């Protein structure tokens, strides 16, 4: 069975990020580098995508919203969607991974050690 082919028994696809996904950040970096190479192939990208299950699941979900079904291979989904859709999925994933990592380290995404405030509460002494 090809590393790009899905099992004939569909497994539930986890699209939410979890702490375990942080260990795959190197895969994301390799995909981004490959996207900048003019000679990069969809097969190479598909091979990397399959190394990160949450990314593969998100690509499948994006494909399903466009086509209404899931494909039998990551390669065919990527070939249909194209690099721009892959980039969009990647950047959404990176944003969520960045937030998750910041939460784990006790740092807000704005770089502060304190949570970002959306508004300043009124002073009890103001009139």
C-alpha positions as CSV (number, residue, x, y, z in Angstrom):
1,X,0.0,0.0,0.0
2,X,1.3,3.4,-0.9
3,X,2.3,5.8,1.9
4,X,0.0,8.3,0.2
5,X,-3.1,6.0,0.1
6,X,-5.6,6.0,2.8
7,X,-6.8,2.8,4.4
8,X,-10.0,1.3,2.9
9,X,-11.6,1.7,6.3
10,X,-12.1,5.4,7.0
11,X,-10.7,6.5,10.3
12,X,-12.1,9.5,12.1
13,X,-10.0,12.5,11.2
14,X,-8.7,14.7,14.0
15,X,-8.5,18.3,12.8
16,X,-8.0,20.0,16.2
17,X,-4.5,20.6,17.3
18,X,-3.1,19.0,20.4
19,X,0.2,19.1,22.2
20,X,1.5,16.1,20.3
21,X,1.3,18.1,17.0
22,X,4.0,20.5,18.2
23,X,6.6,17.9,17.6
24,X,5.8,18.0,13.9
25,X,6.7,21.7,13.4
26,X,9.8,20.5,11.4
27,X,7.5,19.0,8.9
28,X,5.7,22.3,8.5
29,X,9.0,24.0,7.9
30,X,10.1,21.5,5.3
31,X,6.7,21.9,3.5
32,X,7.1,25.7,3.5
33,X,10.6,25.3,2.1
34,X,9.5,22.9,-0.6
35,X,6.7,25.2,-1.6
36,X,9.4,27.8,-2.5
37,X,11.2,25.4,-4.8
38,X,10.1,25.7,-8.4
39,X,10.9,22.0,-9.1
40,X,9.0,20.7,-6.1
41,X,6.4,18.0,-6.9
42,X,3.0,17.2,-5.5
43,X,4.3,13.7,-4.6
44,X,7.1,15.2,-2.4
45,X,4.6,17.5,-0.7
46,X,2.1,14.6,-0.2
47,X,4.8,12.5,1.4
48,X,5.5,15.3,3.9
49,X,1.9,16.0,4.6
50,X,1.3,12.4,5.5
51,X,3.9,12.7,8.3
52,X,1.6,15.1,10.1
53,X,-1.8,13.5,10.6
54,X,-3.6,16.7,11.7
55,X,-2.4,18.5,8.5
56,X,-3.5,15.5,6.3
57,X,-6.9,15.6,8.1
58,X,-7.3,19.3,7.5
59,X,-6.4,18.9,3.8
60,X,-9.0,16.1,3.5
61,X,-11.6,18.3,5.2
62,X,-10.8,21.2,2.8
63,X,-11.1,18.8,-0.1
64,X,-14.4,17.5,1.2
65,X,-15.9,21.0,1.4
66,X,-14.9,21.6,-2.3
67,X,-15.9,18.2,-3.7
68,X,-18.3,16.8,-1.2
69,X,-16.4,13.6,-0.5
70,X,-12.9,12.5,0.5
71,X,-10.3,11.2,-1.9
72,X,-8.4,8.0,-1.5
73,X,-5.0,9.7,-1.5
74,X,-3.5,12.9,-0.1
75,X,-1.7,13.3,-3.4
76,X,-5.0,13.5,-5.4
77,X,-6.4,16.0,-2.8
78,X,-3.3,18.1,-3.1
79,X,-3.4,17.9,-6.9
80,X,-7.0,19.1,-6.9
81,X,-6.7,21.8,-4.3
82,X,-3.3,23.2,-5.4
83,X,-0.5,24.9,-3.5
84,X,-2.5,28.0,-2.5
85,X,-5.1,26.0,-0.7
86,X,-2.3,24.0,1.0
87,X,-0.7,27.3,2.1
88,X,-4.0,28.5,3.5
89,X,-4.5,25.2,5.5
90,X,-0.8,25.4,6.7
91,X,-1.1,29.0,7.9
92,X,-4.3,28.3,9.8
93,X,-2.6,25.3,11.4
94,X,0.5,27.3,12.2
95,X,-1.6,30.0,13.9
96,X,-3.3,27.4,16.1
97,X,0.0,25.7,16.9
98,X,1.5,29.0,17.9
99,X,-1.3,29.8,20.2
100,X,-1.1,26.3,21.7
101,X,2.6,26.6,22.3
102,X,2.2,30.0,23.8
103,X,-0.5,28.7,26.1
104,X,1.8,25.8,27.2
105,X,4.7,28.2,27.9
106,X,2.5,30.7,29.7
107,X,3.2,33.4,27.1
108,X,0.4,35.1,25.2
109,X,0.7,35.2,21.4
110,X,1.5,38.9,21.7
111,X,4.8,38.0,23.3
112,X,3.9,39.1,26.8
113,X,4.1,36.9,29.9
114,X,0.5,38.1,30.6
115,X,-2.7,37.4,28.7
116,X,-3.6,40.0,26.1
117,X,-6.3,42.3,27.3
118,X,-9.1,43.2,24.9
119,X,-10.3,46.2,27.0
120,X,-9.2,48.1,30.1
121,X,-11.7,47.9,33.0
122,X,-12.8,51.3,34.3
123,X,-11.1,52.6,37.4
124,X,-13.3,52.5,40.5
125,X,-12.4,56.1,41.2
126,X,-13.4,57.5,37.8
127,X,-16.6,59.3,37.4
